[in-house]
Amino acid sequence: MTLQVGDKAPDFELKDNHGATVRLSDFRGRKNVVLLFYPFAFTGVCTGELCELRDNLPQFSDRDTQVLAVSNDSIHTLRVFAEQEGLEYPLLSDFWPHGNVSRAYGVFDEDKGCAVRGTFIIDQEGVVRWTVVNGLPDARDLTEYVKALDTL
């Protein structure tokens, strides 16, 4: 079941595209978090969404917000993807145990073996304040994230 607004966001520990450990709890009391799950690196819709975030990153940093993008790809795949696309925010690997964090957030598609397009805005106290889940082929609207952040 997907997390709802008002739920406490499950903490997690994942490796980023450089092999560094990232924990959601590292941002508590410091920053809001846009936690973005996406199916696979190097696919058309995912690349478009992540590059749009890259091009609009100041809209998030100006709002004391950290963007964290999560897929079920390996850290090695994510490293090459980030370098190729110039992505400077953390790409987190939910590779093993496969989809564990995606499942905790209710966005893992068991039949496809990947996360669907789930986005969670988490406030500095670790509470989900906004969420949207789109199907695999449906890109999300970045302006909706920004509007939601402005309500915090």
FISE-532744 format. One record per residue (C-alpha): residue in one letter; residue number from 0; x, y, z. Coordinates in steps of 0.02 Angstrom, whole numbers, plus 50000, padded with zeros to 5 digits. Layout:
+----+-----+-------+-------+-------+
: aa :   i :    xx :    yy :    zz :
+----+-----+-------+-------+-------+
:  A : NUM :     X :     Y :     Z :
...
+----+-----+-------+-------+-------+
# end
This chain:
+----+-----+-------+-------+-------+
: aa :   i :    xx :    yy :    zz :
+----+-----+-------+-------+-------+
:  M :   0 : 50000 : 50000 : 50000 :
:  T :   1 : 50067 : 50171 : 49952 :
:  L :   2 : 50107 : 50293 : 50091 :
:  Q :   3 : 49981 : 50433 : 50117 :
:  V :   4 : 49995 : 50615 : 50167 :
:  G :   5 : 50022 : 50623 : 50355 :
:  D :   6 : 50113 : 50455 : 50365 :
:  K :   7 : 50286 : 50446 : 50440 :
:  A :   8 : 50408 : 50413 : 50298 :
:  P :   9 : 50502 : 50249 : 50323 :
:  D :  10 : 50686 : 50281 : 50354 :
:  F :  11 : 50806 : 50193 : 50236 :
:  E :  12 : 50990 : 50174 : 50198 :
:  L :  13 : 51043 : 50159 : 50016 :
:  K :  14 : 51203 : 50182 : 49917 :
:  D :  15 : 51211 : 50325 : 49794 :
:  N :  16 : 51291 : 50325 : 49622 :
:  H :  17 : 51461 : 50357 : 49703 :
:  G :  18 : 51444 : 50217 : 49831 :
:  A :  19 : 51411 : 50335 : 49978 :
:  T :  20 : 51278 : 50288 : 50104 :
:  V :  21 : 51126 : 50401 : 50109 :
:  R :  22 : 50994 : 50391 : 50246 :
:  L :  23 : 50829 : 50483 : 50243 :
:  S :  24 : 50855 : 50522 : 50428 :
:  D :  25 : 51014 : 50620 : 50382 :
:  F :  26 : 50899 : 50761 : 50323 :
:  R :  27 : 50784 : 50768 : 50475 :
:  G :  28 : 50782 : 50939 : 50554 :
:  R :  29 : 50887 : 51007 : 50409 :
:  K :  30 : 50797 : 50991 : 50242 :
:  N :  31 : 50636 : 50939 : 50159 :
:  V :  32 : 50658 : 50793 : 50039 :
:  V :  33 : 50583 : 50759 : 49869 :
:  L :  34 : 50596 : 50570 : 49859 :
:  L :  35 : 50571 : 50517 : 49679 :
:  F :  36 : 50557 : 50335 : 49626 :
:  Y :  37 : 50581 : 50294 : 49442 :
:  P :  38 : 50585 : 50129 : 49346 :
:  F :  39 : 50752 : 50122 : 49254 :
:  A :  40 : 50901 : 50229 : 49207 :
:  F :  41 : 50928 : 50261 : 49021 :
:  T :  42 : 50744 : 50247 : 48974 :
:  G :  43 : 50658 : 50389 : 48883 :
:  V :  44 : 50531 : 50450 : 49010 :
:  C :  45 : 50648 : 50426 : 49159 :
:  T :  46 : 50790 : 50519 : 49073 :
:  G :  47 : 50672 : 50661 : 49028 :
:  E :  48 : 50607 : 50677 : 49207 :
:  L :  49 : 50778 : 50671 : 49288 :
:  C :  50 : 50852 : 50796 : 49165 :
:  E :  51 : 50706 : 50914 : 49197 :
:  L :  52 : 50747 : 50903 : 49383 :
:  R :  53 : 50931 : 50937 : 49342 :
:  D :  54 : 50882 : 51092 : 49242 :
:  N :  55 : 50771 : 51157 : 49382 :
:  L :  56 : 50873 : 51106 : 49535 :
:  P :  57 : 50882 : 51285 : 49604 :
:  Q :  58 : 50693 : 51281 : 49629 :
:  F :  59 : 50723 : 51145 : 49757 :
:  S :  60 : 50885 : 51204 : 49838 :
:  D :  61 : 50808 : 51378 : 49859 :
:  R :  62 : 50671 : 51293 : 49962 :
:  D :  63 : 50790 : 51198 : 50078 :
:  T :  64 : 50747 : 51038 : 49988 :
:  Q :  65 : 50855 : 50888 : 49943 :
:  V :  66 : 50808 : 50788 : 49788 :
:  L :  67 : 50839 : 50600 : 49803 :
:  A :  68 : 50801 : 50490 : 49652 :
:  V :  69 : 50783 : 50303 : 49680 :
:  S :  70 : 50781 : 50160 : 49555 :
:  N :  71 : 50813 : 49974 : 49563 :
:  D :  72 : 50969 : 49990 : 49455 :
:  S :  73 : 51143 : 49949 : 49521 :
:  I :  74 : 51256 : 50090 : 49584 :
:  H :  75 : 51370 : 50057 : 49434 :
:  T :  76 : 51228 : 50087 : 49311 :
:  L :  77 : 51176 : 50243 : 49406 :
:  R :  78 : 51354 : 50311 : 49405 :
:  V :  79 : 51366 : 50299 : 49215 :
:  F :  80 : 51190 : 50370 : 49194 :
:  A :  81 : 51226 : 50520 : 49307 :
:  E :  82 : 51390 : 50556 : 49217 :
:  Q :  83 : 51311 : 50542 : 49045 :
:  E :  84 : 51165 : 50657 : 49090 :
:  G :  85 : 51257 : 50777 : 49205 :
:  L :  86 : 51148 : 50734 : 49355 :
:  E :  87 : 51222 : 50811 : 49513 :
:  Y :  88 : 51094 : 50755 : 49642 :
:  P :  89 : 51102 : 50582 : 49722 :
:  L :  90 : 51039 : 50434 : 49623 :
:  L :  91 : 51004 : 50297 : 49749 :
:  S :  92 : 51011 : 50111 : 49713 :
:  D :  93 : 50871 : 50003 : 49781 :
:  F :  94 : 50953 : 49854 : 49696 :
:  W :  95 : 50980 : 49736 : 49842 :
:  P :  96 : 50883 : 49677 : 49931 :
:  H :  97 : 50793 : 49707 : 49768 :
:  G :  98 : 50658 : 49840 : 49786 :
:  N :  99 : 50657 : 49839 : 49976 :
:  V : 100 : 50636 : 50027 : 49994 :
:  S : 101 : 50517 : 50039 : 49846 :
:  R : 102 : 50408 : 49908 : 49932 :
:  A : 103 : 50413 : 50005 : 50097 :
:  Y : 104 : 50343 : 50156 : 50003 :
:  G : 105 : 50214 : 50051 : 49910 :
:  V : 106 : 50281 : 50087 : 49736 :
:  F : 107 : 50363 : 49923 : 49683 :
:  D : 108 : 50282 : 49834 : 49535 :
:  E : 109 : 50308 : 49649 : 49574 :
:  D : 110 : 50266 : 49594 : 49396 :
:  K : 111 : 50389 : 49714 : 49314 :
:  G : 112 : 50523 : 49703 : 49449 :
:  C : 113 : 50543 : 49891 : 49465 :
:  A : 114 : 50475 : 50045 : 49551 :
:  V : 115 : 50333 : 50142 : 49471 :
:  R : 116 : 50340 : 50332 : 49463 :
:  G : 117 : 50307 : 50377 : 49645 :
:  T : 118 : 50351 : 50546 : 49719 :
:  F : 119 : 50346 : 50590 : 49904 :
:  I : 120 : 50378 : 50760 : 49979 :
:  I : 121 : 50440 : 50734 : 50155 :
:  D : 122 : 50456 : 50877 : 50278 :
:  Q : 123 : 50599 : 50907 : 50398 :
:  E : 124 : 50512 : 50804 : 50532 :
:  G : 125 : 50502 : 50651 : 50417 :
:  V : 126 : 50315 : 50662 : 50378 :
:  V : 127 : 50245 : 50638 : 50203 :
:  R : 128 : 50163 : 50804 : 50154 :
:  W : 129 : 50123 : 50770 : 49970 :
:  T : 130 : 50127 : 50620 : 49856 :
:  V : 131 : 50085 : 50566 : 49679 :
:  V : 132 : 50103 : 50396 : 49595 :
:  N : 133 : 50101 : 50381 : 49406 :
:  G : 134 : 50105 : 50226 : 49298 :
:  L : 135 : 50264 : 50173 : 49210 :
:  P : 136 : 50233 : 50268 : 49046 :
:  D : 137 : 50166 : 50428 : 49127 :
:  A : 138 : 50288 : 50570 : 49164 :
:  R : 139 : 50259 : 50677 : 49317 :
:  D : 140 : 50235 : 50865 : 49319 :
:  L : 141 : 50382 : 50950 : 49407 :
:  T : 142 : 50282 : 51109 : 49436 :
:  E : 143 : 50168 : 51010 : 49553 :
:  Y : 144 : 50317 : 50969 : 49666 :
:  V : 145 : 50364 : 51152 : 49677 :
:  K : 146 : 50186 : 51204 : 49718 :
:  A : 147 : 50179 : 51071 : 49855 :
:  L : 148 : 50345 : 51130 : 49929 :
:  D : 149 : 50278 : 51307 : 49937 :
:  T : 150 : 50141 : 51247 : 50056 :
:  L : 151 : 50265 : 51184 : 50186 :
+----+-----+-------+-------+-------+
# end
